Amino acid sequence: MRIEDAMDRVNDQVVLAERPTTILEASTTRLESTSAPQPQEGEALVEVGYLSIDPTIRTWMDDAPGYLPPIGIGEVVRSGGIGTVVESNNSRYNVGDLVFGTVGWQRYCIAGKGSQAMTVIPAGVDPLLAINVLGVTGLTAYFGMTDVGHIREGDVVVVSGAAGATGSSAGQIAKILGAKTVIGIAGSNEKCALLTSELGYDVAINYKTDNVAAALKEAAPKGVDLFFDNVGGEILDIVLAQLAMRGRVVLCGAISQYTTPGRPKGPANYLNLIIKRGSMEGFIILDYADRYGEAQGQLLTWLLEGKLHHAEHVLDGLDRAPEALNLLFTGGNTGKVIVRL
């Protein structure tokens, strides 16, 4: 490839223009174009093909402390994703390799060492599968259920946000690992039907039309052993009130609170943790980085055995990334939201 050709690459980028207060507005982000970065020694140039759209992106847009620093105004929106190596000055990355890592909402990015390191995806693996069940989504569901939730055979398990990317995998993993009853909470009749017909859930509750507390009491008359929570807020409070003795709550996310102005709403029923000798624990998937391979091997086995199903909600075009993120907060998606460039 001629150096001139490489320098002619245009890097379209979506940058943060202002901090949102609720969901993203047209003014929240801005589409810009610049020259693609030039890979230095030890680096590779990656052409981004797929963006992983996750609720945590919205939290990074706030000017608030977190496990990663906020996205700065004028900076490319941070995001995981998959791309193809198009130039390489690093023996770890070969031209043509598919790689996964932090790519950002842009056409080109740099893979290198340290914080810029990316994982090479084995040949033949479907990129959509790699970004979903075998990626952060599946890993989060796996470690949340096993290491944090300590799933046990015979458990009664509840999953909120059950038709989303992480929730749909979490419920299936609970069933595979011996849960007696798996109850999913979702936001439409169509999503509830998907949970019970394709994803192995025993019971589905529509939080928009059902009396969640009454439906949960009917489905779990002896209480909830394990709650995998993706939404927080009122749903968390309802399930806390119905914990079984030694019940466990896994705090994976609080999507109902991310776009609510002001301080997040805390649970009023937390005292039930004392009465039921329960526990509530949060986690970040980065805590398990040294064990990703272990989890991916198990997830792949379940996929090949037909025990684990997955769904992707794909939008085409970099300019649709803000729209894709909003889907997570309006309930407009089923399964993993992905933007294909």
N, C-alpha and C positions, 0 to 999 in steps of 0.2 A: 504494500500500500504506500502511495506517495504521501509525504508529510503534508503536502498541500491539501490532500483529500481529508486527512484527519483534522486539520485545522478548520476545514469548511463545515464540520459538523455543528449543527445548531442545537443548543441545549434549551428546550422549552422547560420552564419551571413554574410551579405554583408556589408563591411566597405568601407569608402571613402579612396582611396589610394592616389589620387592627385586631384587637382582642375581642372575641365574641362574648356576649353575655348570655345567650341561649344557644340555639342551633346556629349554624353558619348562615350568614346573609351574603348577598352579592358583594358587599363591601369588605367582607372578612378577609378574602384572599385576592391575589392579583396574579395574572398570567404574564410572565416575562420571558424574554429570550436572550440568550447569551451564547458565547462560544463554548463548546464542550471542553472540559478540563483536559490537560495533557498529562498522561501518566508519567511519573518520575521513576527513578530507580526503586525497585521493590513494589511497584504499583501496577495496577491494570485498569484499563478503561472498560466500564460495563455499560451496555445499552439496556436500559430498563424495559422489561416486557410486561410485568405484572406488579401491581401494588396491593399490599395487604391492608385492608381498611379495618381498623380496630378502634373500639371506644376510647382507648387510652390516648389516642391522637388528640382527641378533644381536650383532655386534661392538660396536655402539653402546651395547648394554646393559651392557657391561663397564666397570668403572672403570679404563680404560687409555687412554693417548694414542693418537690416530689422526688421520686427515685431517679429521675433524669431532670436536667434543668429545663426551664420553659423554652419554647421556641421563641427566638427574638423577632421583633418586628423587622420585616424585610428579609428574613431568612426563609430558606426552602422548608416547607412543611415536612417534618420528620415522619418517616414511615418505613416499615419493613417491605420487602419486595424481592422479586426475582428478575435477573437479567442475564444477558449473554456477554461473555468477555469478547471484546472486539480488538483490543490491543493489550499486550502484556509485557511488562518488564519484571515479572516475578514468576519463578518456576512453579509456584503453587497453582497458578492460574494459567490455563492454556486457552488460546483463542478458540472460541466455539463452546467453551464450558458454560453450563448453566450454573449460576451462583445465587445464593440466598443471603440476605443481610439487610442492613439499614441503607436504603437507597434514596429515600426522600421522594417527594412528588416532583419528579423531573425526568427528562429523557436520558441523561447520562450521569454517571457517578463514578467515583474512584473506589476500587477495592485495593486493600493493602495489608498493613499489619496493625496490631493493637485494636483500637476502636473501629478501624476501617476494615478489619478482617471479615471475610465472607466465607460461607460454607459452600463447597462444590457439591452440586446435586448429582447423584449417580446417573449415568446414561440410561435412558429408557424410562425414567420416572416422570409421570405426567406433572407439569408445572402446577396445575390447579390442585392436584393432590399434595404436592410438596408444600404449597402455601397454606393448605387447609389442615387436613388430618395429620400429616407428617410434619407440619410446621408448628409455629407457636400455638395455634389454636388447639390442635390435638395434644400437644405437650402440656398445655395448661390444664386441659380436662383430665389428662392422665395423672399428673402429679397432684392436682387438687383433690382428686378422688382417692388416690392411694396414700400418698405421704402426708397430706394435710388432713383429709377427711377420714383416713383409716377405715375405708369401706370394709364391712364384714358381711359374711354370708348371712342371709336372713334379715338384713337391714331394710327398714322402710326409708326410702330416699326421696327427697323433693329437690327439683331443680327449677330455678326461676330463669327467665329468658331462655326457655328450653328449646325453642325452635331456632335460636341463633347459632352461630358457628360453634362456640365453646359449649353451650348448653346442650346442643344436639349430640355432641360427642360424649359429654359427661354422663348423660343419662344412659346411653348405650354401654359405656364402660361399667357403670354401676350394675347393670343387668348381667353383663358378661361375668363380672366378679361375684355374682351370687346374691344380689339384692333380692329380697322377697317381693317388694312392691316399689316401682319407680313412678313417681308422680311428676308431671311436667306442668309448669305454669307458662302460658303464652297469651298472645293478644288478639287472636282471631280464631273463628271456627275452623278455617282452612288449616291453620298451623296446628291446632289441636288434633285434627284428623290425621295430619302427617305424623305427629308424635306417636299415635297409637297404631297407625296402619303400617308405617315403614320403619320407625326408629325404635321400636321395642318398648315404648312406654306403656304401662298398665293403665294409667289414668291421666287425662289431660284436663286442665282447668283454664277456662278463658277468663282472665282477670278483668276484662272489660264488661262482661255480661253476667258472670257468675258471682255468687257470694263466696269469695275465696275462703273465708274462715269456715263457713258451713260445709263447703265442698271438701275442704281439707280434712275436717273432722270426720266426715263420712268415709273418705278414702283411707284415712289413717286413724282409726278409732283409739288405738293404743299409743298414739303419738309418733313423732318424726325422729328417727334415729340420726339421720344425716341430711343436712340442708346445704346444697351447693348454690350459693347466692350470687347472681350476676347483676341484680337490679337495685338492691337496697330499699330504703324508704318504707312505704306502707307494707309491702310484701314481706320484707324482713321482719317487721313488727308482728305480723300475723303468724308467721311460722314460729318465731320465738315463743309465742304464747302456747304453742302446741308441741313443744319438744317432749320427747320421751326421756325417761331417766337416762343420764349420761349422754344425752343428745349432743351432737357436734354440728357446728355451723362453720362452713368454709366461705370466707369472704373473698370471692374472685373479682368482683366488680360491683359498682353501684351506679349503673347507667341511668337510673331514674333521677339521680342527683347531679349529674355532670352538667346539665344545661339549665339547672334551676338557680336563679340569682340568689345571692346571699349564702349563708352558712348551710351546709347539708343538714337534713332532718335526721336526728339521731333516734334510735329505737327506744320506745317507752317501756317495752316489755323485757328489757335486758335483765331485770331482777329474776326472771324465770330461770336464768342460767344458774343462779344460786340454788333455788328450790330444787331444780332437776340435776344439780351437780354437772351442768353442761359446760361446754367450751366453745369459744368462738375465736377463730384464727384467720388472719389474712396472710397472703403470700404474693410474691412476685416471681414470675417464671424464670427470671435471670438467676434466682437462687439455685436452680437445678441445672445450670449450663453444662456442668461436667458429667451429667447423666443423660443428656439428650439422646445419645446413641442407644442407650438401654431402652428408653421409652419408644423410640422410633422403631426399633426391632420388634417390640411387642405389638405396637399399633399396626405395623405392616403385616404381621402374622394374622391378626384379627381381620384385616382387610382381605387378605388372600383366602381366609376361611369363610368369608361372607358374613362375618359376625358384626362388622362395623360398616355402617353406611354413611354417606356424606352427600352434601348438596352445596352448590356454589351459586351465588347471585352475582353475575358478571355484568359490569357496565364498560362500554368501550370509549376510550378517549381520555387523555390526561385532564382535559378541562372539566370532566365530570367527577373528578375526585371529591370536590366539596359536596356535591349532590350525593355521592356514595356514602360519605361520612354521615350526612344527615339521615340517611335511611335507617341507621342504627338507632336513632333517637325518635323516629316517627313510627317505627315498627313496619317499615316498608320492605324489609328483606326477610327471606327465609334462607338459612344457611349462611355460609361464609361470603361476605361482600368482598369482591375483588374488582379492581379496575385494570382493564387490559389496554395497554398503550398501542 
